[in-house]
Amino acid sequence: MSAPAGHRERRIVGQNVGPIGLGCMSFGGIYGATDEQESAACMQAALDLGVTHWDVAEVYGDGVSESVIGRFLAQTDAQVTLATKGGIYRTPERHFSNARDRLRASLEGSLKRLGRSSVELYYIHRRDHSIEVEAVMETMMGFRDEGLIGGIGFSEIAPFTLRRAATVGPVAAVQSEYSLWTRQPELGMIQTCAELGVAFVAFSPLARGMLSDRFPGREAFADGDFRKGSPRFSDPNYQANMAAIAGFKAWCAAKGWATSSVALAWVLAQGEHIVPIPGTRSAAHLAEWGAATEIDLSDADLAEIEGLLPVGFAHGARYGGASWPGIEIYG
């Protein structure tokens, strides 16, 4: 009998990584104030579990997440496959830029904060449609040829953009939100990545905490938690989503599995080129991630999950209006 899909290593930029990665957005205070010691405990717990692909971005806390990671890695000789991103600029005159000089400045800043001379994977965080993707690829390939990055990635693009980019050079990874409550990537992106040999990196695989037994309810959201403005966490959508997910949580409990473990196992079961990158501010959560790799969902299990949380069950858009620009819509 073959091992469950979750047991198998994944490949990103030609490197073997554990089946689950670490999303590091929370280290920058996106979900409310955080503590650097707490973040360090999360990173150490991740290493202890063999979670070796870490994902961050320049814009997470305006460089805070990168700096926290850089200080932690400076104290260890652990080998981590790091990914970061550039292309989002929170300025009044320009929200996104894929211009060569802006990307170079972003990349150099990220490397400085991370304490690295190079990073294994560098993403265009959002597309700037004033510049053709082919030209962006030329810029990124230049960074690769200089030894500043190992591989090229794109976040929140459409399948046709990936195909255009791949005509210029190899794309290592595409990143998009993907979980039981966000399934747009099934409308072509997951399939295109598999066809082209591109890793698909799934962020928010736990539905921003909703697919977890530890979810405290929105009443516990800290000041600064960006979910406060999310349509899916606002009434009446929030109550409808909580009700829909309750049946799934009960099913998981009856199986003896943690909800987050099953949610991650489901993502892993969708393809061996898929790497989910859940995030957390608590090291205690990581044990459930490890348990996900031990769950071998049967066809009957997958069908039952589909019945409980069918495609499109989530109420509300995944982002508010201000966050949609730069995200390519398809399907």
ABEGO torsion letter per residue (X at the ends): XBBBAAABBBBBGGBBBBABBBBAAAAAGAAEBBBAAAAAAAAAAAAAAGBABBBBBAABGGGAAAAAAAAAAAABABBBBBBBBBGBBBBAABABBABAAAAAAAAAAAAAAAGBABBABBBBABBBAABBAAAAAAAAAAAAAAGABABBBBBGBBAAAAAAAAAABBBABBBBBBBAABAAAAAGAAAAAAAAGBBBBBBGAAGGGABBAABAEAAABBBGBAAAABAAABOAAAAAAAAAAAAAAAAAAAAGBBAAAAAAAAAAAAEAABBBBBBBABAAAAAAAAAAAABBBBAAAAAAAAAABBBGABBEBABBAAAABGBBBBX
